[in-house]
């Protein structure tokens, strides 16, 4: 973690999500364990999405990861 960019983030409890457009989002959790659990869950989501893309299950991928806007919060 870049201390000049994020001087107040607790390194042991924080993680960064970087987008394909190089945007960065910093998140801080209550503990190192909570951070590790969240990072692990994101890794599972990415692995699931990638596996569906590799096997060509486009409909399954769309149905599982991309929800119609009618299901959104008003």
C-alpha positions in Angstrom: 0.0 0.0 0.0 1.4 3.4 -1.0 1.8 5.4 2.2 2.1 8.6 0.4 -1.2 8.1 -1.4 -3.1 6.5 1.6 -1.3 7.8 4.7 -4.1 7.0 7.2 -5.1 3.5 6.0 -4.3 0.7 8.5 -2.1 -1.5 6.4 -2.9 -4.7 8.2 -6.7 -4.2 7.8 -6.9 -2.6 4.4 -7.1 -3.7 0.8 -7.3 -2.1 -2.6 -9.5 -3.0 -5.5 -8.1 -1.7 -8.8 -10.3 -1.5 -11.9 -9.4 -2.1 -15.5 -9.4 1.7 -15.9 -6.8 2.0 -13.1 -9.2 3.5 -10.6 -8.4 2.4 -7.0 -10.8 1.9 -4.2 -9.4 1.4 -0.7 -11.4 -0.5 1.9 -10.6 -0.9 5.6 -12.0 -3.6 7.8 -12.2 -4.1 11.5 -9.4 -6.7 11.7 -6.8 -8.5 9.6 -9.0 -11.7 9.7 -12.0 -9.8 8.3 -9.8 -8.4 5.5 -8.5 -11.8 4.7 -12.0 -13.3 4.5 -13.2 -10.5 2.2 -10.2 -10.8 -0.1 -10.7 -14.6 -0.2 -14.4 -14.2 -1.2 -13.5 -11.8 -4.0 -11.0 -14.3 -5.3 -13.7 -17.0 -5.3 -16.1 -14.6 -7.2 -13.4 -13.8 -9.8 -12.5 -17.5 -10.2 -16.1 -18.5 -10.7 -16.6 -15.8 -13.3 -13.4 -16.8 -15.1 -14.3 -20.5 -15.1 -17.7 -19.8 -16.7 -16.1 -17.6 -19.3 -13.5 -20.3 -20.1 -16.0 -23.1 -20.6 -18.2 -20.8 -22.6 -21.2 -20.7 -20.3 -22.3 -17.3 -21.3 -25.9 -17.6 -20.2 -24.9 -19.0 -16.8 -22.4 -16.2 -16.4 -25.0 -13.5 -17.3 -27.7 -15.1 -15.1 -25.4 -15.5 -12.1 -23.4 -12.2 -12.2 -25.5 -9.7 -14.1 -28.9 -8.9 -12.7 -31.6 -7.1 -14.5 -32.0 -3.5 -13.4 -35.6 -4.2 -12.4 -34.1 -6.1 -9.4 -32.2 -3.0 -8.2 -32.8 -1.0 -5.2 -35.2 1.9 -5.9 
